[in-house]
């Protein structure tokens, strides 16, 4: 202990502590020690300034830290609110678009007065790139009841051909689109006495978004841009549904003239489609086309 008390570092430490206490007391207003510390106040000012600056820096850093946390939390909250508003806006816009599309079904109904028109939403599409089969949210309990030998035409909001119903259950229906290789329908060029052709899906052509036209009379001159519509032959589809335009014609084999067709409808972009079901008269017969099998639908 004695050695500690006589240590120069201990003496220096005690001296410094005494000076700090005296200086601190001296700065108290009215303190009798105030006059005694005036001579050393000039020396203490830099130390006080340094200590004050350090304190200010620590306070500023603390404020910046907590302010930054608060700002981040506020930004996250604002981002969530903006996302919710954008989602609500998108939903409202989509609802408005779908309302307009479904409202346009009245135009389809006016054009094809002998058909009941059902607007349905697309639930899913086949995994294949061109969505050869799509599933919609209407079935037999909604009035879409596919009997034996029947086939219902399906169109988009602009009355362009999409495909035909191939299967129904109580709540859903499956639609074979015109891009599928199994799809075939009798068509004609949309002009007076227009030439008859058969349109079908093609596994190779659909990679380019095209369909195939066959059964073309060699004496008929088809041109690029000719509009193709359903012919109504066979009764599978009503006459006059727009299908697409002629892309190119191949006359290399006079006995087998073929052409490619670019459909009007883009199945990948559709949200709603319209199923056309012939209206039945009081005796149970359809006022539209008679029931038919797919093969009978071809001319």
Secondary structure as GFF3:
##gff-version 3
##sequence-region A 1 299
A	DSSP	alpha_helix	2	5	.	.	.	ID=ss1
A	DSSP	alpha_helix	8	26	.	.	.	ID=ss2
A	DSSP	alpha_helix	34	103	.	.	.	ID=ss3
A	DSSP	alpha_helix	105	111	.	.	.	ID=ss4
A	DSSP	beta_strand	115	125	.	.	.	ID=ss5
A	DSSP	beta_strand	133	136	.	.	.	ID=ss6
A	DSSP	three_ten_helix	140	142	.	.	.	ID=ss7
A	DSSP	beta_strand	153	155	.	.	.	ID=ss8
A	DSSP	beta_strand	161	168	.	.	.	ID=ss9
A	DSSP	beta_strand	173	177	.	.	.	ID=ss10
A	DSSP	beta_strand	184	189	.	.	.	ID=ss11
A	DSSP	beta_strand	196	200	.	.	.	ID=ss12
A	DSSP	three_ten_helix	205	208	.	.	.	ID=ss13
A	DSSP	beta_strand	210	214	.	.	.	ID=ss14
A	DSSP	beta_strand	227	230	.	.	.	ID=ss15
A	DSSP	three_ten_helix	233	235	.	.	.	ID=ss16
A	DSSP	beta_strand	242	250	.	.	.	ID=ss17
A	DSSP	beta_strand	258	263	.	.	.	ID=ss18
A	DSSP	three_ten_helix	267	269	.	.	.	ID=ss19
A	DSSP	beta_strand	272	278	.	.	.	ID=ss20
A	DSSP	alpha_helix	294	297	.	.	.	ID=ss21
###
